[in-house]
Amino acid sequence: MPSRRTIRKPTLWTPEEWRRIEDAAQLRRVPPLRHVREAALAAQLPPAADRRGAHALMGHFHRVLNNLNQLLRLAEADGAHGAAAALGRTIRLTELVAEAAAARRGSAHALIIRVREAGIFLNELAHRAHAAEEFPPDEDLRHALASIESAAADVLR
């Protein structure tokens, strides 16, 4: 014995959407709601993307950006114009890469490790700079920025 349709799910449509549904249903010579039901049941939707990797990667980039911005404020306060310019470039690159990470599909595990490792050194550098209330040595800053930029480049590949 065939089952009966007993579940109602009211939906709201714009006038344009409903007109398109009515037109499509008329071409098939079926009632509009039947057309909607059959189209929905026949639809071949792509599998849901696993976005956890992309979200975790974005989270690491946001932490990196937080540390970069803290170091930028210190550089500006200390009058370290060259360091401030380098930090500004790395910040802009990291912001672009964070946006790209949001759209990334597939496994991000290796990238998360790269960004996290680069971020750990940057975080330690920022903590030392705050504790000493002075800007870190140029060599340490160059190493930290190169590490971040290298990890960012891996994301863009």
C-alpha positions as CSV (number, residue, x, y, z in Angstrom):
1,M,0.0,0.0,0.0
2,P,1.5,3.4,-1.0
3,S,2.3,5.8,1.7
4,R,0.4,9.0,1.9
5,R,1.9,12.5,2.1
6,T,1.1,13.7,5.6
7,I,3.9,16.2,6.3
8,R,3.4,19.9,5.4
9,K,6.3,22.3,5.1
10,P,5.1,25.8,4.2
11,T,7.5,27.8,2.2
12,L,7.7,31.4,1.1
13,W,8.4,32.5,-2.4
14,T,9.0,35.9,-4.1
15,P,6.6,36.7,-6.8
16,E,9.4,36.2,-9.4
17,E,10.3,32.8,-8.0
18,W,6.7,31.6,-8.0
19,R,6.2,32.9,-11.5
20,R,9.2,30.9,-12.7
21,I,7.9,27.8,-10.9
22,E,4.5,28.2,-12.5
23,D,6.0,28.6,-15.9
24,A,8.2,25.5,-15.5
25,A,5.2,23.5,-14.2
26,Q,3.0,24.6,-17.0
27,L,5.6,23.4,-19.5
28,R,5.5,20.0,-17.9
29,R,1.7,20.1,-17.5
30,V,1.8,19.4,-13.8
31,P,0.6,21.5,-10.8
32,P,3.3,23.9,-9.5
33,L,3.7,22.1,-6.1
34,R,4.2,18.8,-7.8
35,H,6.9,20.3,-10.0
36,V,8.6,21.7,-6.9
37,R,8.4,18.3,-5.1
38,E,9.7,16.3,-8.1
39,A,12.5,18.8,-8.9
40,A,13.6,18.7,-5.3
41,L,13.6,14.9,-5.1
42,A,15.4,14.6,-8.5
43,A,18.1,17.2,-7.7
44,Q,21.7,16.0,-7.7
45,L,23.3,18.2,-5.1
46,P,27.1,18.2,-4.6
47,P,28.2,16.5,-1.3
48,A,28.5,18.9,1.6
49,A,32.0,20.2,1.9
50,D,34.0,19.7,5.0
51,R,34.8,23.2,6.0
52,R,36.4,22.4,9.4
53,G,39.9,22.5,7.9
54,A,39.3,25.8,6.2
55,H,37.9,27.3,9.5
56,A,40.8,26.0,11.5
57,L,43.3,27.5,9.0
58,M,41.5,30.8,9.1
59,G,41.6,30.8,12.9
60,H,45.4,30.3,12.8
61,F,45.7,33.2,10.3
62,H,43.6,35.4,12.5
63,R,45.9,34.7,15.5
64,V,48.9,35.5,13.3
65,L,47.3,38.7,12.2
66,N,46.7,39.7,15.8
67,N,50.4,39.2,16.6
68,L,51.5,41.1,13.5
69,N,49.3,44.0,14.3
70,Q,50.7,44.1,17.9
71,L,54.2,44.2,16.5
72,L,53.2,46.9,14.0
73,R,51.9,49.1,16.8
74,L,55.2,48.6,18.7
75,A,57.3,49.4,15.5
76,E,55.3,52.5,15.0
77,A,55.7,53.6,18.6
78,D,59.5,52.9,18.5
79,G,59.8,54.8,15.2
80,A,61.1,51.6,13.4
81,H,59.8,52.7,10.0
82,G,61.5,49.9,8.0
83,A,60.1,47.2,10.3
84,A,56.7,48.8,10.2
85,A,56.7,48.8,6.4
86,A,57.7,45.1,6.4
87,L,55.0,44.2,8.9
88,G,52.5,46.1,6.9
89,R,53.3,44.1,3.7
90,T,53.1,40.8,5.7
91,I,49.8,41.9,7.2
92,R,48.3,42.6,3.8
93,L,49.6,39.3,2.4
94,T,48.2,37.4,5.4
95,E,44.8,39.1,5.1
96,L,44.6,38.0,1.4
97,V,45.7,34.5,2.2
98,A,43.2,34.3,5.1
99,E,40.4,35.1,2.6
100,A,41.7,32.5,0.3
101,A,41.8,30.0,3.1
102,A,38.1,30.6,3.8
103,A,37.3,29.2,0.3
104,R,39.8,26.4,0.4
105,R,38.5,22.8,-0.1
106,G,40.0,19.6,0.8
107,S,42.5,18.7,3.6
108,A,44.2,21.7,5.2
109,H,46.0,19.6,7.9
110,A,49.6,20.2,6.5
111,L,48.9,23.9,6.0
112,I,47.5,24.3,9.5
113,I,50.7,22.8,10.9
114,R,52.8,25.2,8.8
115,V,50.8,28.3,9.8
116,R,50.7,27.2,13.5
117,E,54.5,26.7,13.6
118,A,55.1,30.0,12.0
119,G,52.6,31.6,14.4
120,I,54.2,30.1,17.5
121,F,57.5,31.8,16.8
122,L,55.7,35.1,16.0
123,N,53.7,34.8,19.2
124,E,56.8,34.3,21.3
125,L,58.4,37.3,19.6
126,A,55.4,39.4,20.3
127,H,55.3,38.3,24.0
128,R,59.0,39.0,24.4
129,A,58.6,42.5,22.8
130,H,55.7,43.3,25.1
131,A,57.5,42.1,28.2
132,A,60.7,44.0,27.4
133,E,58.6,47.0,26.1
134,E,60.9,47.3,23.1
135,F,60.8,46.2,19.5
136,P,62.5,42.8,18.8
137,P,65.8,42.6,17.0
138,D,65.7,42.9,13.2
139,E,67.0,39.4,12.6
140,D,64.3,37.8,14.8
141,L,61.6,39.9,13.0
142,R,63.0,39.0,9.5
143,H,62.9,35.3,10.5
144,A,59.3,35.5,11.8
145,L,58.0,37.4,8.8
146,A,59.8,35.0,6.3
147,S,58.2,32.1,8.1
148,I,54.7,33.6,7.9
149,E,55.1,34.5,4.3
150,S,56.4,31.1,3.4
151,A,53.4,29.5,5.1
152,A,51.1,31.9,3.3
153,A,52.7,31.0,-0.1
154,D,51.9,27.3,0.6
155,V,48.2,28.1,1.1
156,L,48.1,29.9,-2.3
157,R,49.7,26.9,-4.1
